[in-house]
Amino acid sequence: MEFSRQSESASVDAGNTERFAPALRVLRDAIAARAFPGCVFGVLAGESVVLQGGLGRFTYDADSPAVTAETVYDIASVTKVAATTAAAMLLHQRGLLDLEIPLGELLPGFVIGRPARTSARHVRLHHLLAHSSGLPGYVELFRAHQAPMGLLRACLELPIEADPGTRVEYSDPGFILLGKALEVLAHEPLAQWVHHQILAPLGLKATGYCPRPAQRASIPPTENDRWFRHRVIQGEVQDENASVLHGAAGHAGLFSNVPDLLRFAREILASAHGEPGTLFARETVERFAQRQLPKGSSRALGWDTPSENSSSGKHFSSRSIGHLGYSGCSLWIDLEASVAIVLLTNRTWPDRKSQRIREVRPAFHNAVREAL
């Protein structure tokens, strides 16, 4: 890939670029405030990509490569929808995934040593998708476990902190276990199944797990890791638990770019409107887009939905679904308005301290929707 030495690349016609000037200003101001060194963005309205481009650079260094609309990023927890939830949707649609099946029936080899009442073995798959399993939100399992099987067993033996279905807590361990359960149902490693059944059919050529060494220099670094791996993390998954799982897990590990994620969003929108020839049935999208119990949760099955002070801003309808990634990435899809917005950044460079992304996301989404 050849990189321009300019710090900005906005595609689509000049009229649209001017139309979205307030939204672009939000991103330029964010870069100036060091919310992130660079970003790529895309807007889909109906069938048309009305804005797509990049601002800034890979890092804050003046000679760092400029990002372009095609720059690939570590999309972190956006993996949960673009890969894991999409796989669950397709397996459910094909009659291979029962949302009510207990996890212990799919992973019997892991469920030893802890009473069923206090372990994840009796959690059902819909609890994992809705983040209502009772499992904790995040655990540094990688500290004690450097092999995949040990980390997975430790994940399954985590104590349940609430009865399944009674409390919502966004849980990485839950999606680690969900990814493993889907592998059992698919009879294939998750990364391979996702590639053959979702990415390839949709033509998502820039999307996948574990970029090859030759590709890594073309991907913005996520972090200068001084406390665990002791090196710059570039072109390999930032999440430490996913790293122990060889870079391909249910909760993180996917790399992608704006054109591919807009293509994925277009497929979700087309499926939601019952267009023929789509990967997902309309009923599947509707089922997975419905908010789940307990009452008051913004979580659907795998997806999040807009809530008060949402990262999606104030203009996405109640029939919207999306997800965030820790690295500074996001995808929001409005099923009612047929609008999708992708924003990819490496806000964790050079470290994880900056939280300015929390202000940037809603401001950017508001400016885009107001331009539309």
N, C-alpha and C positions, 0 to 999 in steps of 0.2 A: 504494500500500500504506500502510495506517495503522499506525504503530508505537506499541506500548504503552510508557509511561514506566517500567514495571516492569522489573526486571533479570532476570526469570525467567519462562519459560512452559513448563510441562510438561503435555503433553496425555495422553490416555488416563485411565482411571479412577483415583481416589485410591488404591485398593488396590494397583494396580500401581506407582504412584509410590512408595508406602511400601515395597513389595517391593524396588524398585531403589534405595532410599535410599543404600546404600553406594557404588553406582556414581555416583550424582549427587554424593555427597560428594567423590569423586575429582575430578570436574570443577570443583566449587566451590573446592576447595583449589587446583587448578591455576590458576584465574583469580586467586585471592588471591595466588598466588606469581608472577603475571605470566607464566605459560607462554603465555597468549593472552588477549585481552580478552573473548572470547566464543566460544561454540560451539553447534552444533546436533547432535542425536544421534537415532538411531532404532534400534529393535531389532525384527526380524522373527523370529517363532517359528512354524514351519509356515505357515499361511495368515494368521496374525494379526499385526498391528503391536501389540506389547505395551508399547512405550514410544516416545515421540516428543516432542521438545521442544527448548527452547533455554535457555541460561544466559548471562548477561553482556551485553555491548554491542559495538557495532562497533569502538570504540576504548576507551582507558582514560579518556577524558574523561567526567565525571559527566553531562553533558548529551548524550552520544552516544546514538543510537537503540538500544533493546534489540533483541536478536535474537529471532526467533520460529522455530517449527518449519519455516516455509516460507522462511526467509531463504536466498537464493542465494549461493553462494561460488565463487571460483575454485578448482577442484578439482585443478589442476596435473597431476601425473602419473597421477592416477586416470583421466585422459583415455586413458591407454594401454590400459586395459581396457574402460572404459565406451563408448569410441568405436572406437579403432583395432583392438584385439583383437576386439571384437564384430564389426567389419566384416570382419576376416580370417576369423573363424569362419563368417560367413554366406556370404562369397564362396567359401570352401573347400567348404562344404556344398552350394553350387550348382554345384560343379565348375568354377569360374572361377579358383580359386587353387591352384596346384601348389606345395606347400611346398618342393619340391626345385629350383625354378627359380632360376637365378643372377640376382642383381640386375642385372647388366649386360645381360641379355636384355630387361628391362623398361625400363631407362633408358639406351639406347644413345647418346643424344645427349649424355650427361654423361661418358661413359667415355673421355676422351682425355687424353693427356699423362702417364700413369703406367702402368708395367708391371702386367699383371694380377696378378702374384704379390704385389704390395704394396698393391693398392687393394681397395676394397670391391666391385668389379665381379663377382668370382667368389663372393662370399658368397651363400648361399642364404637364402630367406625364413625358413625355420625357424630359422636361426642368428640372424636379427634378432629374431624373437619370443622366443627362448630367451636372449637376451643373451650368446650365445657366438660372435659374429661376429669378435671380435678387435679391433673398433673401440674407441677410448677412451671413457671414461665420460661426460665432459663437456668441451666445448671452447667457449670464448667466441668463436664464429664471428661474432657480431654486431659485434665490435670492428672487423673488417676488411671486413665485408660488410653493406651497408644495403639491398640489393635481394634479393628471394627467389631469383632464379636464381643469383646469385653465391653466396649462402649454401648453396644446395643443391649446387652444383658443388663448393664447398669441402668440404662434408660427404662427398661421394662420393670425393673425392680424399685424404681423411685416410689416413695410413699405417696399415696393419693391424699391430697390436702382438703378435698371436699367431695361429697357424693357426686358422681357423674350426673350432669344435667342441672345441677343446682347453682353453679357459679361459673362465670366466664373469666378465664385468664389466658391470654394469648400465650401459647405454649410451643416452643421449639421441640422439646422432647416428644410432644404429641405428634408432631409432623415427622419427626425422625422415625417413630414407630409406624405411622401411617405409610411412609414410603416403603418400609420393610414388608408391611402387610400387603401392599399392592404388588410387590415383587412375587409374593406367594401366589396371589391370584392370577398374575400375568405369566407365571412360570418363566420369568426372564428378569435380569437386572433392570431396575427402574430406568437408568439412563438409556439402555439399549431399546427398551420398549417404547419410551417416549420418543426416541429418534425415529423408529420405524413406523409408529402408529400415529404420531402427531406432527412432529417437526418436518419430516420428509413429505408427507401428504400435503402439508400447507406450504411447502417450498421455503421453509425458514432455514436458509443455508448458513447464516451467520450465528445461529443459536445452537448451543450445546454445552455439555459439561467438559471440564478438563481440557482447555485449549492446549494444542501442541506447543512444545518449546519454541518453535519457530514463529508462532503467532503472538507470543507473550509481549514482545516489545511494542506491538501495535495496540495494546490495551492499557488504558490509564491505570497506574498503580492505586491501590486502595489504602495502603498503610505502610509506614516504616515501623515494623513490628519489633519493638525493643524488649519485649517482656516474655514472649513465648517462642516464636520461631527465629527471632534475632536476625531478620533480614527484611528487605523491601518486598512487600507482597504485590506482585504484578503478574497478571495472567494466571493466577491460581486463586482458589477460593479464599476469601478473607476469613470466613467463619471457622473457628478452630475445631469445633465438633465435626463439621462437614469435612475438614481437612483430614481428620483421623479416619473418616469413612471414605477415604480415597477421592474426595472432591465431588462425590455424587450422592446426594442425600435428599430426603423428602422435604427438608426445610430450607435448603440453600445449595448453591453449587452451579446454578445455571448462568451462562454468559449470553448476552444478546445485544441487539442494537435497535434503534428506533424503527427502521423500515420493517423488521421482522415482527416487533411487538405490535405495530399498527396493523400488520397483516393478520396477526392472531386476534386482535380486537375486532377487525372487520369480520372475521369468521364467527366470533361470538355474537356480533350484532346481526349478521345474516341468519344465523341459527335461531336467534331470539325472535326474528320476524318470520320464521318458517320458510325461508327461501330454499328451493330444492338444491340437492347436491352438496349440502354442507356436512361438516364432520359431526356436528352435534345435532340432535333432535331439539325442536323447540321446547318440548316438555322437559328435556334434560336441563337446558339452560334455566328455565323457570324454576325447576325444583331446586337447583343448587343456588339460585339467586335469592331464595326466600330466607328471611331472617329466622333464626332458630331460638329455641328456649335456652335459658330462662328469659322471661319477659324483660325488655329493656336492653337486651344485647343488640349490638350492631352487626354481629357476625352471622353471615349466611353459611352455607356449606363450603368451606374453603375460602370463600370470598369475604371481604369486608363490605359494608354499605355506609353511606354518609350518616354522620351523627353530628351532634352539636360540636362546634369547633373542629370539624373534620378537615383533614388535609386536602380534601377535594374542594374546599371552599363552600360558598353559599348557593351556587347555582345548579349543582347536580341534583337531579330529581331523586325521589325516593326509590325509583326503579334503576338505581345505579349500583355497580359493583366495582371493586378495585382492590388494590393492595399496595403496601409500601415495602421498601427494602432498606435494611440498616445502612447500606453503603450510600444511600441518598437517592434511590431510584423509586419510581412510582408509576402505576398504571391505573387509570380510572376510565370506566366505560358507562355511559348513560344509555340504558336500553330504551328509554322513552324518546330521547332527543336524537338518538343515533349519532352520538358524539363520543370520541375517545381521545384522551390526552396521555402522552407518554413523556416523562421527564427522567433522564438518567444523569447521575452525577457521581463523583467520588468525594463526597463531603467528608469522608473519614481520612483524607490525606491532609497532612502527614500523620495525624493521629485522630482520635475519636472525640476530642474535646468540644468542637464546635457543634452547637445545636441550632444554628441559624436556619437550617433547612426547614424547621418547624414553622417559621414565618414565611419562608419563600414559597413553599408548596401552595398554601391556600391563596396567597396573593397572585401567583402565576395562574392558577386555575381560574380565579375570579376574572382576571384580565382577559384571558382567552375566551371565556364564556361570554363576557360582555362584548368582545369584538365580534363574536358570532351572532 
